[in-house]
């Protein structure tokens, strides 16, 4: 399963930190960002994705994060 999120992350260094946090909690997930996209995409792939927890982690780090429709 793949979930795509819209964020307001701007810097590559921030993406590395966010990815590390998500992968520490969910080590089997594949996580990446596309900062070139206008929606600053966060893409997460894995079995039994817990989208709400991912959103909460990113928001706790001070960024917006919503499922992209």
C-alpha distances in whole Angstrom, upper triangle without the diagonal:
4,7,10,13,17,19,23,23,26,26,25,26,24,21,22,23,20,18,20,20,16,16,19,17,14,15,12,10,10,12,14,16,18,21,23,21,23,20,20,16,14,11,8,6,6,6,7,7,11,11,15,15,14,16,19,19,19,22,24,24,26,23,22,18,17,14,15,15
4,7,10,14,16,20,19,22,23,22,23,21,18,19,20,17,15,18,18,15,15,18,17,14,15,13,10,9,10,11,13,14,18,19,17,19,17,16,12,10,7,6,4,7,9,10,8,11,10,14,15,13,14,18,17,17,20,22,22,23,21,19,15,14,11,11,13
4,7,10,13,17,17,20,21,20,22,20,17,18,19,16,14,17,17,13,15,18,17,14,16,14,11,11,10,11,12,13,16,18,16,17,14,14,10,8,6,5,6,9,11,11,8,9,7,11,12,10,11,15,15,14,16,19,19,20,17,16,12,10,7,8,10
4,7,10,13,14,17,18,18,20,18,15,17,18,15,14,17,17,14,16,19,18,16,18,17,13,12,10,10,10,10,13,14,12,13,10,10,7,6,5,6,9,12,14,14,11,12,9,12,14,11,11,15,15,13,15,18,18,19,15,13,10,9,6,6,8
4,6,10,11,14,16,16,18,16,13,16,16,13,13,17,16,13,16,19,18,16,19,18,14,14,11,11,9,10,12,14,12,12,8,8,6,5,6,8,11,14,17,16,13,12,9,11,12,9,8,12,13,10,12,15,15,15,12,10,6,5,4,5,9
4,7,9,12,15,16,18,15,13,16,17,14,15,18,17,16,18,21,20,20,22,21,18,17,14,12,10,10,10,12,10,9,5,6,5,6,9,12,15,18,20,20,16,16,12,13,15,12,10,13,14,11,12,15,15,14,10,8,6,5,6,5,9
4,6,9,12,13,15,12,10,14,14,11,13,16,16,14,17,20,19,19,21,22,18,17,14,12,9,10,9,12,10,10,6,5,6,7,10,13,16,19,22,21,18,17,13,14,15,12,10,12,12,9,9,13,12,11,7,5,5,7,9,9,13
4,6,10,12,14,11,11,14,14,12,14,17,17,17,20,22,22,22,24,25,21,20,16,14,11,11,9,12,11,9,7,6,9,10,14,16,20,23,25,25,21,20,17,17,17,15,12,14,14,10,10,13,12,10,6,6,7,10,13,12,16
4,6,8,10,7,7,11,11,9,12,15,14,15,17,19,20,20,22,23,19,18,14,12,9,10,8,11,11,11,9,6,9,9,13,15,19,22,25,25,21,20,17,18,18,14,13,15,13,10,11,13,10,9,7,8,9,12,14,15,18
4,7,9,7,8,11,12,12,14,16,17,18,20,22,23,23,24,25,22,20,16,14,10,10,7,10,11,10,10,7,10,12,15,18,21,24,28,28,24,24,21,22,21,18,17,18,17,13,14,16,13,12,10,11,13,15,18,17,21
4,5,5,7,9,10,11,13,15,16,17,19,20,22,22,23,24,21,19,16,13,10,11,8,11,13,13,13,10,12,13,16,18,22,24,28,28,25,25,22,23,22,19,18,20,17,14,16,17,14,13,12,14,15,18,20,20,23
4,5,5,6,9,10,11,13,15,16,16,18,20,21,21,22,19,17,14,11,9,10,8,11,13,15,15,11,12,12,15,17,20,22,26,27,24,24,22,23,22,18,19,20,18,15,17,18,15,15,14,16,16,19,21,20,24
4,5,5,7,9,10,11,13,15,16,17,19,20,20,22,20,18,15,13,11,13,11,14,17,18,17,14,15,14,17,18,21,23,27,28,24,24,23,23,22,18,19,20,17,14,17,17,13,14,14,16,17,20,22,23,26
4,5,5,6,9,10,11,12,14,15,17,18,19,21,18,17,13,12,10,12,11,14,16,17,15,12,13,12,15,16,19,22,25,25,22,21,20,20,18,15,15,16,13,11,13,13,10,11,10,13,14,17,19,20,24
4,5,5,6,9,10,11,12,14,16,16,16,18,15,13,10,8,7,9,9,12,14,15,14,10,10,9,11,13,16,18,22,23,19,19,17,19,17,14,14,16,13,10,13,14,11,12,11,13,13,16,17,18,21
4,6,5,6,9,10,10,12,15,15,15,17,14,13,10,9,9,12,12,15,17,19,17,14,14,11,13,14,16,18,22,23,20,20,19,20,18,15,16,17,14,12,15,16,13,15,14,16,16,19,20,21,24
4,5,5,6,9,10,11,13,14,14,17,15,14,11,11,11,15,14,18,19,20,19,15,15,13,15,15,18,19,22,23,20,19,18,19,16,14,15,15,11,10,13,13,10,12,12,15,15,18,20,21,25
4,5,5,6,9,10,11,12,13,15,13,12,9,9,10,13,13,17,17,19,16,13,13,10,12,12,15,17,19,20,16,16,14,15,13,10,11,12,8,7,10,10,8,11,10,12,12,15,16,18,22
4,5,5,6,8,10,10,10,12,10,9,6,7,8,12,13,17,17,19,17,14,12,9,10,10,12,14,17,18,15,15,14,16,14,10,12,14,10,10,13,14,12,14,13,15,13,16,17,18,22
4,6,5,6,9,10,9,12,11,11,9,10,12,16,17,20,21,23,21,17,16,13,14,13,15,15,18,19,16,16,16,17,15,12,15,15,11,11,15,14,12,15,15,17,16,19,20,22,25
4,6,5,7,9,10,13,11,12,10,12,14,17,18,22,22,23,21,18,17,13,14,13,15,16,18,18,15,14,14,15,12,10,12,12,8,9,12,11,10,13,13,16,14,17,18,21,24
4,5,5,6,8,10,8,9,8,10,12,16,17,21,21,22,19,17,15,11,11,9,12,12,14,14,11,11,11,12,9,7,10,11,7,8,12,12,11,14,14,15,13,15,16,18,21
4,5,5,5,7,7,8,8,11,13,17,19,22,22,24,22,19,17,13,13,10,11,11,13,14,12,12,13,15,12,10,14,14,11,12,16,15,15,18,17,19,17,18,18,21,24
4,6,6,9,10,12,11,14,17,20,22,25,25,27,25,22,20,16,16,14,15,14,16,16,14,14,15,16,13,12,15,15,11,13,16,15,14,18,18,20,18,21,21,23,27
4,6,9,9,12,12,15,17,21,23,26,26,27,24,22,20,16,16,13,14,13,14,13,12,11,13,13,10,9,13,12,10,12,15,14,14,18,18,19,17,19,19,22,25
4,6,6,9,10,13,16,20,22,25,25,26,23,21,19,15,14,10,11,9,10,10,9,9,11,13,10,9,13,14,11,14,17,16,16,20,19,20,17,18,18,21,23
4,6,8,10,13,17,20,22,25,25,28,25,22,20,16,15,12,11,10,11,13,12,13,15,17,14,13,16,17,14,16,20,19,19,22,21,22,20,21,21,23,26
4,7,9,13,17,20,23,25,25,27,25,23,20,16,14,10,9,7,8,10,10,12,14,17,15,14,17,18,16,18,21,21,21,24,23,23,21,21,20,22,24
4,6,10,13,16,19,22,21,24,21,19,16,12,10,7,6,5,8,10,8,10,12,14,13,11,14,16,14,15,19,19,19,22,20,20,17,18,17,18,21
4,7,11,13,17,19,19,21,19,17,14,11,8,6,5,6,10,12,11,13,13,16,15,12,15,18,16,16,19,20,19,22,20,20,17,18,17,17,20
4,7,10,13,16,16,18,16,13,11,7,6,5,6,9,13,14,11,13,12,15,14,11,13,15,13,13,16,18,16,18,16,17,14,15,14,15,18
4,7,10,12,12,15,14,11,8,6,5,7,9,12,16,17,15,16,15,17,16,13,14,17,15,13,17,18,16,18,16,16,14,15,15,15,18
4,6,9,9,12,10,7,5,5,6,9,12,15,19,20,17,17,15,18,17,13,14,17,15,12,16,18,16,16,13,14,12,14,14,13,17
4,5,6,9,8,6,5,7,8,11,14,18,21,22,19,20,18,20,20,16,17,20,18,15,18,20,18,18,15,15,14,15,15,13,16
4,5,7,8,5,6,9,11,14,17,21,24,25,22,22,20,21,22,18,17,20,19,15,17,20,17,17,14,14,14,15,16,14,18
4,6,8,7,8,11,13,17,19,23,26,28,24,25,22,24,25,21,20,23,22,19,21,23,21,20,17,17,16,18,18,16,18
4,5,5,6,10,12,15,18,22,25,26,23,23,20,22,23,20,19,22,21,18,20,23,21,20,16,15,14,15,15,12,15
4,6,8,12,14,18,20,24,27,27,24,24,21,22,24,20,19,22,22,18,19,22,20,19,15,14,14,14,15,12,14
4,5,9,11,15,18,21,24,24,21,21,17,19,20,17,15,18,18,15,16,19,18,16,13,11,10,10,11,9,11
4,7,10,13,16,20,23,23,20,20,17,18,19,15,14,17,16,13,14,17,16,15,11,10,10,11,12,11,14
4,6,10,13,16,19,20,17,17,14,16,17,13,13,16,15,12,15,18,16,16,12,11,9,10,10,8,12
4,7,10,13,17,17,13,14,11,14,14,10,10,13,13,10,13,15,14,15,12,11,8,10,9,9,13
4,7,10,14,14,11,13,11,14,14,11,12,15,14,13,16,18,17,18,15,14,11,11,10,10,13
4,7,10,11,8,10,9,12,12,9,11,14,13,12,16,18,17,19,16,16,12,13,11,12,15
4,7,9,7,10,10,14,14,12,14,17,16,16,19,21,20,22,20,19,16,16,13,14,16
4,6,6,9,11,14,14,12,15,17,17,17,20,22,22,24,22,22,18,18,15,17,19
4,6,9,11,14,14,14,17,19,18,20,22,23,24,26,25,24,20,19,17,19,20
4,6,9,12,12,12,15,17,17,18,21,22,23,25,24,23,19,18,16,18,19
4,6,9,9,9,11,13,14,15,17,19,20,22,20,19,15,14,12,15,16
4,6,6,7,9,10,11,13,15,16,17,19,18,17,14,13,12,15,17
4,5,5,6,9,10,11,12,14,16,17,15,14,10,9,8,11,13
4,5,5,6,9,10,11,12,14,16,14,13,10,9,9,13,15
4,5,5,6,9,10,10,13,14,14,13,11,11,12,15,18
4,5,5,6,9,10,11,13,12,11,9,10,10,13,16
4,6,5,6,9,10,11,9,8,6,7,8,12,14
4,5,5,6,9,10,10,9,8,10,12,15,18
4,6,5,6,9,9,10,9,12,14,17,20
4,5,5,7,6,7,6,10,12,15,18
4,5,5,5,6,6,9,13,15,18
4,5,7,9,10,13,16,19,22
4,6,9,10,14,17,19,23
4,7,10,13,16,18,22
4,6,10,13,15,18
4,7,10,12,15
4,7,9,12
4,6,9
4,6
4
